[in-house]
Amino acid sequence: MRLAAFQRVVSQYADIADFLVVYIEEAHPSDGWVSSDAPYQIPKHRCLEDRLRAAALMLTEVPGSRVVVDNMDNSSNAAYGAYFERLYIVRDETVVYQGGRGPEEYRISELKTWLQQYRRELLGSQNAVLHV
């Protein structure tokens, strides 16, 4: 399950990164294009309160991560091209990693590789400062 894999990354790299989930429109609403493996039955969001309720469920699935909600005109979804899941790394207000569009191009392994390299860089910088 992708959410479980994401949660493992959150736990493993919480010391070097802050994680944020932007909850967007429901990809497989229970009153629309239903997915047989969906852990929750969530109807199409008709108002912001519907989306907030659904996001509260997401919060229980990714402890250690902050969860925010896209507005009803889906501007974050459109701006970041999530449709319906996508991974980004933002460092110093710059996108330094943009994963492929999900579900086909969603690669949690790429996110993990980037974070592993970043951790090595941080450790290298710390060791250089300690040896000066």
N, C-alpha and C positions, 0 to 999 in steps of 0.2 A: 504494500500500500504506500502510495507516494507521501501521504501525510505522515505516516509513521517514519519514513526515511527522512523527511524534513525535520521532524521532531528530534531525531537522533543527531542531525547536524546542528540544530539549535543547542542541544545539550553539550555537544562536543566542542563547539566554538563560542560559547557564551562569554568566555573570558577575553575574546578579541573582537567580537562583533555584537552589535545590537540587531535584533531581528524584528521585522515589522511585516505583518500580513495585511494586505489591503483586500478586504472582502468586497467582491464585485457582484454583479448579477449572477444568479444561480444558473449554472450550466445545464443542469438536468432537473428542472423543477418537477415536483410530483404531479403537477397538473399540466405538464407539457411533455417534453422529450425526456421520458423517465429512463434512468440508468438502473439496471438490475442489481448492480453492486454498490449502490449508494448507501452509506451507513445511516443516513437520516432522510426522512421524507419532508422536503422543504418545498412549499408551493412557490410559484412565481411571485416575486416581490412586487406588491402593488403600491407600497408607500415606504417611506424611510423606516418606519417602525417595524415593518416586516423584515427589512434587511438587517436592522439592529438585532432583532430576535435571532435570526440565522447566524449572525456574526458572534453572538454570545455562545452558540454551540461550537463554533470554530475556536473560540478562546479556550474552551475546555480541552480541545484536541492538541493545542500547541502551547502548553505552559512554558513560560520563559520568553515568550514572544508577545509583542504588543499586537493587537488587532484593531484596525481602523476600518471604516466603512466608506465605500465610494458613494457619491451622491446619486440621486435617481436618474440624472441625465448621463451617468456612466462616464464622466469626463476622465477619471483616472484610468479606467479600462481602455478608453480610446487613446489617451496620451501614451500609455505604456504598451499598447498592443497586446494585452493579456489574453483575451479571448480563449480560454478561460483560466489559464494558469501560466505563469511565467516567472522566472527568477531574475532578479537584478541585484547587483552590488553597487551601492553608491558610497563613494569615499570623497570627503571634502567637497560635497555638493556636485560631484561629477560621476556619471555612470561609468564604472570601470569594468563591469561585466554585464552583459545582456544575454540571457539564455534564450533558447528558441521558444517559439510559441507552442503551448501545450494543446493537446496532450502529446502529440507525436514528437515534438522537439524538446520537451521538458526533460532536462538531464540533471538530476540532483548530484550525480557524480562529478559533473563539471563545476558545480558550486563548491563541492567539497574539495576538489583539486585546487581551486583558486584560494580557498581559505587555508588549506595546508601550506601553500606557497607563501601566503601573507604571514602566517605564523612563523615560518622559517625566516622571513625577512625581519620581522619584529625581534626574534631571538638574536639574529645576527647583529642588529642595531644595538640591542642591549649589551651583548658581549663586547662589541667595539667600544661602547661608552665605558664599560667596566675596566677595560684594559688600557685606557688612555692615561 
